[in-house]
Structure formats: C-alpha cells, structure tokens
Amino acid sequence: MKKNKILISACLLGQNVRYDGSNNSILENSFIQKLLNLDMLIPICPEVEGGLATPRVPVEIKDKKAIDKDGNDMSKNFFYGAQITCQLALNNDVKIAIMKAKSPSCGKDKIYDGSFSKKLIKANGVTVMALEKLGVDVYSEDDLKKLENILNI
C-alpha cells in the first residue's frame, strides 16, 4: 500500500530556516522518526520559497498583510511562498501537512497579532489558509499525538 506524502515545515526537521537563522527541530519525536523512516515527509519553508533570506527581520500578520518589524510589507513573498507550497502539495497528492505553530506562514489556529508583543490571536498563517483551501488537513507540531492516532502508524 502506497503511503501518502506529508508536507512538513522544514524548521521542524532541523533546517535552519527560521527568521533568526535557527530551527524548531522535533527530530527526537518517535512519530516523526517513523514518518522519516517511511520516506513520507516533504520539507518546505514557504517563507524561504517565497524569496525571503535567512536570517530575516521577523514578520507578523496585521490587517491581512505580512508586515515585518521594520514596517515593510512582505505580503508578496508570503503569498508566493504559499503558492509554491500548494503546488508542491498538488504535485505530490498531499492530504496532510504538519506546520510550525504560531508562524505567520505556517501557524494553525493561533498566530501572533502583528504587534510584535508575543500576543496570540485566533487565526491561521498565510500558507495554512491556502493549504486548507486545497483540502489539505493541517496540523501543528502540538498535534502530533492526534495525527499519530489518526494515521495509526
């Protein structure tokens, strides 16, 4: 039986693509190790794919725009990164994605409010919204137990 591929935020697999040049590795997680061993994961960073450098000025969503801490509108980069991510999902028949919680691109259910004060609001990141429009089920790293139970791997 062919296992469907799962999109995953590259920072969660230890790639140093976060705005500050670091990562959010969850490689020690046994479920992630199983998925890697089954060759099911496709890493992507929508922000880097959208043309943003690493490191970069932090960005948050405000008034439906991706604005960096210096006040620059980075929305084109974010929407382009989301478009590339969606194309990758379509090309690989992806039905599930594991995306970085709270990220302006990859955040699921909660993202920062645009004030750069670490205040969270109920919303999704740019890429998560685009993936969900395609019908991809999106989870964050906080939902791994739930996803493991669903996939039964």
DSSP file (Angstrom, degrees, kcal/mol; ACC not computed):
  #  RESIDUE AA STRUCTURE BP1 BP2  ACC     N-H-->O    O-->H-N    N-H-->O    O-->H-N    TCO  KAPPA ALPHA  PHI   PSI    X-CA   Y-CA   Z-CA
    1    1 A M              0   0    0      0, 0.0     2,-0.4     0, 0.0     0, 0.0   0.000 360.0 360.0 360.0 128.8    0.0    0.0    0.0
    2    2 A K        -     0   0    0      1,-0.0     2,-0.4     0, 0.0     0, 0.0  -0.584 360.0-140.2 -76.3 128.7    1.4    3.4   -1.0
    3    3 A K        -     0   0    0     -2,-0.4     2,-0.1    35,-0.1    -1,-0.0  -0.762  20.2-120.2 -89.3 131.9    1.7    5.9    1.8
    4    4 A N        -     0   0    0     -2,-0.4     2,-0.1     1,-0.1    90,-0.1  -0.415  30.3-110.3 -68.3 145.6    0.7    9.4    1.0
    5    5 A K        -     0   0    0     87,-0.6    90,-0.7    -2,-0.1    91,-0.6  -0.413  26.1-144.5 -73.3 152.9    3.4   12.1    1.5
    6    6 A I  E     -ab  41  96A   0     34,-3.7    36,-2.7    88,-0.1     2,-0.2  -0.986   8.9-134.8-122.7 127.3    3.1   14.6    4.3
    7    7 A L  E     -ab  42  97A   0     89,-2.0    91,-3.0    -2,-0.4     2,-0.3  -0.587  28.8-176.4 -76.2 141.4    4.2   18.2    3.9
    8    8 A I  E     -ab  43  98A   0     34,-2.4    36,-2.1    -2,-0.2    91,-0.2  -1.000  34.4-102.6-142.7 141.5    6.2   19.5    6.9
    9    9 A S  E >>  -a   44   0A   0     89,-2.2     3,-1.4    -2,-0.3     4,-0.5  -0.436  32.0-134.9 -59.5 127.7    7.7   22.8    7.9
   10   10 A A  G >4>S+     0   0    0     34,-2.0     5,-1.9     1,-0.3     3,-1.2   0.810 101.7  63.3 -59.3 -32.5   11.4   22.5    7.2
   11   11 A C  G >45S+     0   0    0      1,-0.3    13,-1.7    33,-0.2     3,-1.4   0.818  95.7  60.1 -63.4 -28.7   12.3   24.1   10.5
   12   12 A L  G <45S+     0   0    0     -3,-1.4    14,-2.9     1,-0.3    -1,-0.3   0.718 101.6  54.0 -71.4 -20.2   10.7   21.2   12.3
   13   13 A L  G <<5S-     0   0    0     -3,-1.2    -1,-0.3    -4,-0.5    -2,-0.2   0.144 129.3 -95.0 -98.7  18.5   13.1   18.8   10.6
   14   14 A G  T < 5S+     0   0    0     -3,-1.4     2,-0.3     1,-0.3    -3,-0.2   0.505  75.4 145.9  87.6   4.2   16.1   20.8   11.9
   15   15 A Q      < -     0   0    0     -5,-1.9     2,-2.1     1,-0.1     3,-0.3  -0.622  53.9-126.7 -77.0 133.1   16.7   23.0    8.9
   16   16 A N  S    S+     0   0    0     -2,-0.3     7,-0.2     1,-0.2    -1,-0.1  -0.480  70.2 120.7 -81.1  72.6   17.9   26.5    9.9
   17   17 A V        +     0   0    0     -2,-2.1    -1,-0.2     5,-0.3     6,-0.2   0.371  32.7 119.1-117.9   0.1   15.3   28.5    8.0
   18   18 A R  S >  S-     0   0    0      4,-2.3     3,-2.3    -3,-0.3    38,-0.1  -0.199  82.5-100.2 -62.9 162.4   13.6   30.4   10.9
   19   19 A Y  T 3  S+     0   0    0      1,-0.3    37,-3.2    36,-0.2    -1,-0.1   0.814 125.8  48.2 -54.5 -32.6   13.7   34.2   10.7
   20   20 A D  T 3  S-     0   0    0     35,-0.2    -1,-0.3    34,-0.1     3,-0.1   0.338 121.9-104.9 -93.5   7.9   16.6   34.2   13.3
   21   21 A G  S <  S+     0   0    0     -3,-2.3    -2,-0.1     1,-0.3     2,-0.1   0.510  88.7 102.9  84.9   5.1   18.6   31.5   11.4
   22   22 A S        -     0   0    0     -5,-0.1    -4,-2.3    -6,-0.1    -5,-0.3  -0.245  60.4-128.5-103.7-165.0   17.7   28.7   13.8
   23   23 A N        -     0   0    0     -7,-0.2   -11,-0.2    -6,-0.2    -7,-0.1  -0.828  12.2-133.4-138.1 176.6   15.3   25.8   13.7
   24   24 A N        -     0   0    0    -13,-1.7    -9,-0.0    -2,-0.3   -13,-0.0  -0.368  38.4-168.6-126.1  49.5   12.5   24.2   15.7
   25   25 A S        +     0   0    0      1,-0.1   -12,-0.2   -12,-0.1   -13,-0.2  -0.083  25.5 172.3 -52.7 132.4   13.6   20.6   15.4
   26   26 A I    >   +     0   0    0    -14,-2.9     3,-2.1     1,-0.1     6,-0.2  -0.046  40.6 124.2-121.2  25.9   11.2   17.9   16.5
   27   27 A L  T 3   +     0   0    0      1,-0.3     6,-0.1   -15,-0.2    -1,-0.1   0.716  63.6  66.2 -62.4 -21.0   13.5   15.1   15.2
   28   28 A E  T 3  S+     0   0    0     -3,-0.1     2,-0.3     4,-0.1    -1,-0.3   0.641  76.4 107.0 -75.3 -11.6   13.6   13.4   18.6
   29   29 A N    <>  -     0   0    0     -3,-2.1     4,-2.2     1,-0.1     5,-0.2  -0.513  68.0-144.3 -70.5 127.5    9.9   12.7   18.3
   30   30 A S  H  > S+     0   0    0     -2,-0.3     4,-2.1     1,-0.2    -1,-0.1   0.843  98.9  53.5 -64.7 -34.4    9.4    8.9   17.7
   31   31 A F  H  > S+     0   0    0      2,-0.2     4,-2.3     1,-0.2    -1,-0.2   0.920 108.8  48.9 -65.9 -43.2    6.4    9.5   15.4
   32   32 A I  H  > S+     0   0    0     -6,-0.2     4,-2.4     1,-0.2    -2,-0.2   0.900 109.7  53.2 -61.8 -40.4    8.4   11.9   13.2
   33   33 A Q  H  X S+     0   0    0     -4,-2.2     4,-2.7     2,-0.2    -2,-0.2   0.902 107.8  50.7 -61.0 -41.2   11.2    9.3   13.1
   34   34 A K  H  X S+     0   0    0     -4,-2.1     4,-1.8     2,-0.2    -2,-0.2   0.931 110.6  48.8 -60.9 -45.5    8.7    6.7   11.9
   35   35 A L  H  <>S+     0   0    0     -4,-2.3     5,-2.6     1,-0.2     6,-0.4   0.891 112.1  48.8 -63.1 -39.2    7.5    9.1    9.1
   36   36 A L  H ><5S+     0   0    0     -4,-2.4     3,-1.8     1,-0.2    -2,-0.2   0.929 109.6  51.4 -64.6 -45.1   11.1    9.8    8.1
   37   37 A N  H 3<5S+     0   0    0     -4,-2.7    -1,-0.2     1,-0.3    -2,-0.2   0.811 109.9  50.1 -62.5 -29.8   11.9    6.1    8.0
   38   38 A L  T 3<5S-     0   0    0     -4,-1.8    -1,-0.3    -5,-0.2    -2,-0.2   0.391 111.7-124.3 -86.9   3.0    8.8    5.5    5.8
   39   39 A D  T < 5S+     0   0    0     -3,-1.8    -3,-0.2    -5,-0.1    -2,-0.1   0.896  70.5 131.9  55.3  45.5   10.0    8.3    3.5
   40   40 A M      < +     0   0    0     -5,-2.6   -34,-3.7    -6,-0.1     2,-0.4   0.575  38.2  92.7-101.4 -11.6    6.7   10.1    3.9
   41   41 A L  E     -a    6   0A   0     -6,-0.4   -34,-0.2   -36,-0.2   -36,-0.1  -0.690  46.5-171.6 -97.8 136.8    7.9   13.7    4.7
   42   42 A I  E     -a    7   0A   0    -36,-2.7   -34,-2.4    -2,-0.4     2,-0.2  -0.948  20.2-148.6-119.6 106.8    8.4   16.5    2.3
   43   43 A P  E     +a    8   0A   0      0, 0.0     2,-0.3     0, 0.0   -34,-0.2  -0.496  24.6 162.8 -78.4 144.9   10.0   19.5    4.0
   44   44 A I  E     -a    9   0A   0    -36,-2.1   -34,-2.0    -2,-0.2   -33,-0.2  -0.972  30.0-155.7-155.9 145.0    9.3   23.1    2.9
   45   45 A C     >  -     0   0    0     -2,-0.3     4,-2.9   -36,-0.2     5,-0.3  -0.934  10.1-164.2-118.6 104.8    9.7   26.6    4.2
   46   46 A P  H  > S+     0   0    0      0, 0.0     4,-1.7     0, 0.0    38,-0.1   0.828  88.1  55.0 -58.6 -32.6    7.2   28.8    2.5
   47   47 A E  H  4>S+     0   0    0      2,-0.2     5,-2.2     1,-0.2    34,-0.1   0.923 112.3  41.3 -69.3 -42.9    9.0   32.0    3.6
   48   48 A V  H >45S+     0   0    0      1,-0.2     3,-2.0     3,-0.2    -1,-0.2   0.920 114.5  52.3 -68.2 -43.4   12.3   30.9    2.1
   49   49 A E  H 3<5S+     0   0    0     -4,-2.9    -2,-0.2     1,-0.3    -1,-0.2   0.824 103.9  59.4 -60.1 -30.2   10.5   29.6   -1.0
   50   50 A G  T 3<5S-     0   0    0     -4,-1.7    -1,-0.3    -5,-0.3    -2,-0.2   0.424 129.1 -95.9 -79.9   1.1    8.8   33.0   -1.3
   51   51 A G  T < 5S+     0   0    0     -3,-2.0     2,-0.3     1,-0.3    -3,-0.2   0.516  75.9 141.6 102.0   6.5   12.2   34.6   -1.6
   52   52 A L      < -     0   0    0     -5,-2.2    -1,-0.3    25,-0.1     4,-0.1  -0.608  45.8-125.2 -85.0 144.1   13.0   35.7    2.0
   53   53 A A        -     0   0    0     -2,-0.3    -1,-0.1     2,-0.1   -36,-0.0  -0.315  26.4 -99.7 -79.8 164.3   16.5   35.4    3.3
   54   54 A T  S    S+     0   0    0    -34,-0.1     2,-0.2     1,-0.1   -35,-0.1  -0.993 109.2  32.3-127.3 123.0   17.7   33.6    6.4
   55   55 A P  S    S+     0   0    0      0, 0.0     2,-0.3     0, 0.0   -35,-0.2   0.629  91.9 159.8 -72.8 170.3   18.1   35.3    8.8
   56   56 A R        -     0   0    0    -37,-3.2     3,-0.1    -2,-0.2    -2,-0.0  -0.956  48.1 -79.7-150.9 164.5   15.5   38.0    8.2
   57   57 A V        -     0   0    0     -2,-0.3   -37,-0.0     1,-0.1   -38,-0.0  -0.502  61.7-100.7 -66.5 135.2   13.5   40.6   10.0
   58   58 A P        -     0   0    0      0, 0.0    11,-2.2     0, 0.0     2,-0.4  -0.237  39.1-154.6 -60.8 149.1   10.6   39.0   11.9
   59   59 A V  E     -D   68   0B   0      9,-0.3     2,-0.3    10,-0.1     9,-0.2  -0.953  13.6-179.6-126.7 142.5    7.2   39.2   10.2
   60   60 A E  E     -D   67   0B   0      7,-2.2     7,-2.5    -2,-0.4     2,-0.5  -0.938  33.5-105.4-134.4 161.7    3.7   39.1   11.7
   61   61 A I  E     +D   66   0B   0     51,-0.6     2,-0.4    -2,-0.3     5,-0.2  -0.760  41.4 167.8 -91.0 127.7    0.2   39.3   10.1
   62   62 A K  E >   -D   65   0B   0      3,-2.9     3,-1.4    -2,-0.5    52,-0.1  -0.980  69.3  -8.7-141.8 127.2   -1.6   42.6   10.6
   63   63 A D  T 3  S-     0   0    0     -2,-0.4     3,-0.1     1,-0.3    -1,-0.1   0.890 128.8 -57.0  52.6  43.1   -4.7   43.7    8.7
   64   64 A K  T 3  S+     0   0    0      1,-0.2     2,-0.3    11,-0.0    -1,-0.3   0.683 118.0 109.6  63.2  21.6   -4.3   40.6    6.4
   65   65 A K  E <  S-D   62   0B   0     -3,-1.4    -3,-2.9     2,-0.0     2,-0.9  -0.950  72.4-124.8-124.4 147.6   -0.8   41.8    5.4
   66   66 A A  E     +D   61   0B   0     -2,-0.3     8,-3.7    -5,-0.2     9,-0.5  -0.817  39.0 179.8 -90.6 105.4    2.6   40.3    6.2
   67   67 A I  E     -DE  60  73B   0     -7,-2.5    -7,-2.2    -2,-0.9     6,-0.2  -0.914  19.0-138.3-113.8 129.5    4.4   43.2    7.8
   68   68 A D  E >   -D   59   0B   0      4,-2.8     3,-2.6    -2,-0.5    -9,-0.3  -0.354  34.1 -99.1 -81.8 169.8    8.0   42.9    9.1
   69   69 A K  T 3  S+     0   0    0    -11,-2.2   -10,-0.1     1,-0.3    -1,-0.1   0.709 124.5  57.2 -62.0 -20.8    9.1   44.5   12.4
   70   70 A D  T 3  S-     0   0    0    -12,-0.2    -1,-0.3     2,-0.1   -11,-0.1   0.449 123.0-104.5 -87.9  -1.4   10.6   47.5   10.4
   71   71 A G  S <  S+     0   0    0     -3,-2.6     2,-0.3     1,-0.3    -2,-0.1   0.513  72.3 143.4  93.4   6.0    7.1   48.2    8.8
   72   72 A N        -     0   0    0      1,-0.1    -4,-2.8     2,-0.0     2,-0.7  -0.609  53.2-122.8 -82.4 139.0    7.9   46.7    5.3
   73   73 A D  B     +E   67   0B   0     -2,-0.3    -6,-0.2    -6,-0.2     3,-0.2  -0.723  34.1 170.7 -83.1 113.1    5.0   44.8    3.6
   74   74 A M     >  +     0   0    0     -8,-3.7     4,-1.9    -2,-0.7     3,-0.5   0.134  39.4 118.0-106.2  16.2    6.3   41.3    2.8
   75   75 A S  H  >  +     0   0    0     -9,-0.5     4,-3.0     1,-0.2     5,-0.3   0.862  69.0  57.4 -56.7 -41.2    2.9   40.0    1.7
   76   76 A K  H  > S+     0   0    0      1,-0.2     4,-2.3    -3,-0.2    -1,-0.2   0.915 108.3  47.6 -57.8 -42.8    4.0   39.2   -1.9
   77   77 A N  H  > S+     0   0    0     -3,-0.5     4,-2.5     2,-0.2    -1,-0.2   0.907 113.2  48.2 -63.4 -41.9    6.8   36.9   -0.6
   78   78 A F  H  X S+     0   0    0     -4,-1.9     4,-2.1     2,-0.2    -2,-0.2   0.913 113.8  45.4 -67.1 -43.3    4.3   35.2    1.8
   79   79 A F  H  X S+     0   0    0     -4,-3.0     4,-2.1     2,-0.2    -1,-0.2   0.875 113.5  50.2 -68.9 -36.2    1.7   34.7   -0.9
   80   80 A Y  H  X S+     0   0    0     -4,-2.3     4,-2.4    -5,-0.3    -2,-0.2   0.920 110.6  49.7 -66.1 -43.3    4.3   33.5   -3.4
   81   81 A G  H  X S+     0   0    0     -4,-2.5     4,-2.3     1,-0.2    -2,-0.2   0.887 110.7  50.1 -61.4 -39.4    5.6   31.0   -0.8
   82   82 A A  H  X S+     0   0    0     -4,-2.1     4,-2.5     2,-0.2    -1,-0.2   0.896 109.5  51.8 -64.9 -40.1    2.1   29.8   -0.1
   83   83 A Q  H  X S+     0   0    0     -4,-2.1     4,-2.2     2,-0.2    -2,-0.2   0.922 110.7  47.0 -62.6 -44.9    1.6   29.3   -3.8
   84   84 A I  H  X S+     0   0    0     -4,-2.4     4,-2.2     2,-0.2    -1,-0.2   0.905 112.0  51.1 -63.4 -41.7    4.8   27.3   -4.2
   85   85 A T  H  X S+     0   0    0     -4,-2.3     4,-2.2     1,-0.2    -2,-0.2   0.911 110.1  49.2 -62.4 -43.2    3.8   25.2   -1.2
   86   86 A C  H  X S+     0   0    0     -4,-2.5     4,-2.6     2,-0.2    -1,-0.2   0.887 109.5  51.8 -64.2 -39.4    0.4   24.5   -2.6
   87   87 A Q  H  X S+     0   0    0     -4,-2.2     4,-2.8     2,-0.2    -1,-0.2   0.906 109.1  50.3 -64.0 -40.6    1.9   23.5   -5.9
   88   88 A L  H  X S+     0   0    0     -4,-2.2     4,-1.3     2,-0.2    -2,-0.2   0.908 110.7  50.2 -61.6 -42.2    4.2   21.0   -4.1
   89   89 A A  H  <>S+     0   0    0     -4,-2.2     5,-2.7     1,-0.2     4,-0.3   0.927 113.0  45.7 -61.8 -45.6    1.2   19.6   -2.3
   90   90 A L  H ><5S+     0   0    0     -4,-2.6     3,-1.2     1,-0.2    -2,-0.2   0.921 110.4  53.0 -63.7 -44.5   -0.7   19.2   -5.5
   91   91 A N  H 3<5S+     0   0    0     -4,-2.8    -1,-0.2     1,-0.3    -2,-0.2   0.769 117.4  38.3 -62.8 -26.1    2.2   17.6   -7.4
   92   92 A N  T 3<5S-     0   0    0     -4,-1.3   -87,-0.6    -3,-0.2    -1,-0.3   0.227 107.7-118.9-111.6  12.4    2.6   15.0   -4.6
   93   93 A D  T < 5 -     0   0    0     -3,-1.2     2,-0.3    -4,-0.3    -3,-0.2   0.878  46.5-176.2  51.5  43.1   -1.0   14.4   -3.8
   94   94 A V      < +     0   0    0     -5,-2.7    -1,-0.2    -6,-0.2   -88,-0.1  -0.529  22.6 170.6 -74.7 132.9   -0.5   15.6   -0.3
   95   95 A K        +     0   0    0    -90,-0.7    42,-3.1    -2,-0.3     2,-0.3   0.523  65.2  45.8-113.6 -15.6   -3.5   15.3    2.0
   96   96 A I  E     -bc   6 137A   0    -91,-0.6   -89,-2.0    40,-0.2     2,-0.4  -0.977  58.8-173.3-134.7 142.6   -1.8   16.2    5.3
   97   97 A A  E     -bc   7 138A   0     40,-2.4    42,-2.8    -2,-0.3     2,-0.6  -0.996  14.5-154.3-134.8 143.2    0.6   18.9    6.5
   98   98 A I  E     -bc   8 139A   0    -91,-3.0   -89,-2.2    -2,-0.4     2,-0.3  -0.963  29.3-178.9-113.8 110.8    2.5   19.4    9.7
   99   99 A M  E     - c   0 140A   0     40,-3.4    42,-0.7    -2,-0.6     2,-0.3  -0.786  33.9 -90.7-118.9 156.2    3.2   23.1   10.0
  100  100 A K    >   -     0   0    0     -2,-0.3     3,-1.2    40,-0.2     6,-0.1  -0.454  46.4-118.5 -69.2 121.0    5.0   25.3   12.6
  101  101 A A  T 3  S+     0   0    0     -2,-0.3     6,-0.2     1,-0.2    -1,-0.1  -0.245  89.9   9.7 -57.7 143.6    2.7   26.6   15.3
  102  102 A K  B 3  S+f  111   0C   0      8,-0.9    10,-1.0     1,-0.2    -1,-0.2   0.299  90.1 139.1  73.1  -5.4    2.3   30.4   15.6
  103  103 A S    <>  -     0   0    0     -3,-1.2     4,-2.1     8,-0.1    -1,-0.2  -0.375  61.2-129.1 -69.9 144.9    4.2   31.2   12.4
  104  104 A P  T  4 S+     0   0    0      0, 0.0    22,-2.4     0, 0.0    -1,-0.1   0.745 111.1  29.7 -66.2 -20.6    2.8   33.9   10.1
  105  105 A S  T  4 S+     0   0    0     20,-0.3    23,-1.7    21,-0.2    22,-1.1   0.838 136.0  23.8 -95.6 -49.7    3.0   31.4    7.3
  106  106 A C  T  4 S+     0   0    0     21,-0.2    -7,-0.1    20,-0.1    -4,-0.1   0.405  83.2 129.5-106.3  -0.8    2.5   28.0    8.9
  107  107 A G     <  -     0   0    0     -4,-2.1    18,-3.0    -6,-0.2     2,-0.5  -0.317  42.7-152.5 -63.2 136.8    0.6   28.8   12.1
  108  108 A K  S    S-     0   0    0      2,-0.2     2,-0.9    16,-0.2    -6,-0.2  -0.960  70.3 -21.4-115.1 120.1   -2.5   26.7   12.7
  109  109 A D  S    S+     0   0    0     -2,-0.5    14,-1.1    16,-0.1     2,-0.4  -0.078 131.1  50.2  76.6 -34.2   -5.4   28.2   14.8
  110  110 A K  E     + G   0 122C   0     -2,-0.9    -8,-0.9    12,-0.3     2,-0.3  -0.995  58.2 161.4-139.1 132.8   -3.2   30.8   16.5
  111  111 A I  E     -fG 102 121C   0     10,-1.9    10,-2.9    -2,-0.4    -8,-0.1  -0.913  48.3 -81.1-136.9 166.8   -0.7   33.3   15.2
  112  112 A Y  E     - G   0 120C   0    -10,-1.0   -51,-0.6    -2,-0.3     8,-0.2  -0.413  40.6-123.8 -70.4 149.8    0.9   36.5   16.6
  113  113 A D        -     0   0    0      6,-2.5    -1,-0.1   -53,-0.1     7,-0.1   0.447  42.5-102.2 -81.7  -3.4   -1.3   39.6   16.3
  114  114 A G  S    S+     0   0    0      5,-0.2   -54,-0.1   -52,-0.1   -52,-0.1   0.432 101.3  97.0  98.6  -0.8    1.1   41.9   14.4
  115  115 A S  S    S-     0   0    0      4,-0.2   -53,-0.0   -54,-0.1    -3,-0.0   0.498  85.9-129.5 -97.3  -5.4    2.2   44.0   17.4
  116  116 A F  S    S+     0   0    0      3,-0.2    -4,-0.0     1,-0.1   -56,-0.0   0.836  78.7 114.8  57.5  35.5    5.4   42.0   17.9
  117  117 A S  S    S-     0   0    0      2,-0.2     3,-0.1     0, 0.0    -1,-0.1   0.179  91.7-107.8-116.6  14.0    4.5   41.7   21.6
  118  118 A K        +     0   0    0      1,-0.2     2,-0.4     0, 0.0    -6,-0.0   0.645  69.8 148.4  66.8  17.7    4.1   37.9   21.6
  119  119 A K        -     0   0    0      1,-0.0    -6,-2.5     0, 0.0     2,-0.3  -0.715  37.0-144.7 -84.2 128.7    0.3   38.2   21.8
  120  120 A L  E     -G  112   0C   0     -2,-0.4     2,-0.3    -8,-0.2    -8,-0.2  -0.688  14.9-170.5 -96.1 146.6   -1.6   35.4   20.0
  121  121 A I  E     -G  111   0C   0    -10,-2.9   -10,-1.9    -2,-0.3     2,-1.0  -0.896  37.1 -96.9-127.0 161.2   -4.9   35.7   18.2
  122  122 A K  E    S+G  110   0C   0     -2,-0.3     2,-0.3   -12,-0.2   -12,-0.3  -0.698  79.5 103.6 -80.5 105.5   -7.2   33.1   16.7
  123  123 A A        -     0   0    0    -14,-1.1     2,-0.3    -2,-1.0    -2,-0.1  -0.966  62.4-112.8-169.8 166.8   -6.1   32.9   13.1
  124  124 A N        -     0   0    0     -2,-0.3   -16,-0.2   -16,-0.2   -13,-0.1  -0.819  33.4-106.8-110.8 154.1   -4.2   30.8   10.5
  125  125 A G     >  -     0   0    0    -18,-3.0     4,-2.4    -2,-0.3   -20,-0.3  -0.259  38.0-100.3 -71.4 166.6   -1.0   31.7    8.7
  126  126 A V  H  > S+     0   0    0    -22,-2.4     4,-1.7     1,-0.2   -21,-0.2   0.897 121.4  43.7 -56.7 -47.9   -0.9   32.5    5.0
  127  127 A T  H  > S+     0   0    0    -22,-1.1     4,-2.9     2,-0.2    -1,-0.2   0.884 111.0  54.3 -70.1 -38.7    0.2   29.1    3.9
  128  128 A V  H  > S+     0   0    0    -23,-1.7     4,-2.6     1,-0.2     5,-0.2   0.922 107.5  50.9 -61.4 -43.6   -2.1   27.2    6.2
  129  129 A M  H  X S+     0   0    0     -4,-2.4     4,-1.6   -24,-0.2    -1,-0.2   0.921 112.6  46.7 -59.0 -43.0   -5.1   29.1    4.8
  130  130 A A  H  X S+     0   0    0     -4,-1.7     4,-1.1     2,-0.2    -2,-0.2   0.910 112.4  49.0 -66.9 -43.1   -4.0   28.3    1.2
  131  131 A L  H  <>S+     0   0    0     -4,-2.9     5,-2.3     1,-0.2     3,-0.5   0.908 109.5  52.1 -63.6 -41.5   -3.4   24.6    2.0
  132  132 A E  H ><5S+     0   0    0     -4,-2.6     3,-1.1     1,-0.2    -1,-0.2   0.857 103.0  58.4 -65.4 -33.4   -6.8   24.3    3.7
  133  133 A K  H 3<5S+     0   0    0     -4,-1.6    -1,-0.2     1,-0.3    -2,-0.2   0.828 104.7  52.6 -61.8 -30.2   -8.5   25.8    0.6
  134  134 A L  T 3<5S-     0   0    0     -4,-1.1    -1,-0.3    -3,-0.5    -2,-0.2   0.583 125.0-106.4 -79.0 -10.0   -6.9   22.9   -1.3
  135  135 A G  T < 5 +     0   0    0     -3,-1.1     2,-0.3    -4,-0.5    -3,-0.2   0.597  68.8 149.5  93.2  12.2   -8.5   20.4    1.2
  136  136 A V      < -     0   0    0     -5,-2.3     2,-0.6    -6,-0.1    -1,-0.3  -0.646  47.7-128.7 -79.2 133.1   -5.2   19.6    2.9
  137  137 A D  E     -c   96   0A   0    -42,-3.1   -40,-2.4    -2,-0.3     2,-0.4  -0.744  28.5-154.8 -81.9 120.4   -5.6   18.7    6.6
  138  138 A V  E     +c   97   0A   0     -2,-0.6     2,-0.3   -42,-0.2   -40,-0.2  -0.834  17.6 174.0-106.8 135.1   -3.2   20.8    8.6
  139  139 A Y  E     -c   98   0A   0    -42,-2.8   -40,-3.4    -2,-0.4     2,-0.2  -0.891  20.5-137.1-127.3 158.2   -1.7   20.0   12.0
  140  140 A S  E >   -c   99   0A   0     -2,-0.3     3,-2.0   -42,-0.2   -40,-0.2  -0.623  38.3 -96.8-105.6 175.1    0.9   21.7   14.1
  141  141 A E  G >  S+     0   0    0    -42,-0.7     3,-0.9     1,-0.3   -41,-0.1   0.707 124.2  65.7 -63.1 -18.2    3.7   20.1   16.0
  142  142 A D  G 3  S+     0   0    0      1,-0.2    -1,-0.3     2,-0.1     3,-0.2   0.619  98.1  54.3 -76.0 -12.5    1.4   20.3   19.0
  143  143 A D  G <>  +     0   0    0     -3,-2.0     4,-2.4     1,-0.2    -1,-0.2   0.152  69.8 114.1-106.2  17.0   -1.0   17.9   17.3
  144  144 A L  H <> S+     0   0    0     -3,-0.9     4,-2.8     1,-0.2     5,-0.2   0.876  75.8  51.3 -62.9 -39.2    1.4   15.0   16.7
  145  145 A K  H  > S+     0   0    0     -3,-0.2     4,-2.2     2,-0.2    -1,-0.2   0.930 111.5  48.5 -61.4 -44.5   -0.3   12.6   19.1
  146  146 A K  H  > S+     0   0    0      1,-0.2     4,-2.0     2,-0.2    -2,-0.2   0.924 113.8  46.3 -60.2 -45.7   -3.6   13.2   17.5
  147  147 A L  H  X S+     0   0    0     -4,-2.4     4,-2.9     1,-0.2     5,-0.3   0.890 109.4  54.5 -66.3 -39.7   -2.2   12.8   14.0
  148  148 A E  H  X>S+     0   0    0     -4,-2.8     4,-2.1    -5,-0.2     5,-0.8   0.907 109.3  48.3 -60.9 -41.3   -0.4    9.6   15.0
  149  149 A N  H  <5S+     0   0    0     -4,-2.2    -1,-0.2     2,-0.2    -2,-0.2   0.885 112.4  48.9 -65.4 -39.2   -3.7    8.2   16.2
  150  150 A I  H  <5S+     0   0    0     -4,-2.0    -2,-0.2     1,-0.2    -1,-0.2   0.931 118.0  38.8 -65.4 -46.4   -5.4    9.1   13.0
  151  151 A L  H  <5S-     0   0    0     -4,-2.9    -2,-0.2    -5,-0.1    -1,-0.2   0.760  92.4-149.8 -77.2 -25.0   -2.7    7.6   10.8
  152  152 A N  T  <5       0   0    0     -4,-2.1    -3,-0.2    -5,-0.3    -4,-0.1   0.924 360.0 360.0  54.9  48.5   -2.2    4.6   13.0
  153  153 A I      <       0   0    0     -5,-0.8    -1,-0.1     0, 0.0    -4,-0.1   0.381 360.0 360.0-105.0 360.0    1.5    4.3   12.1
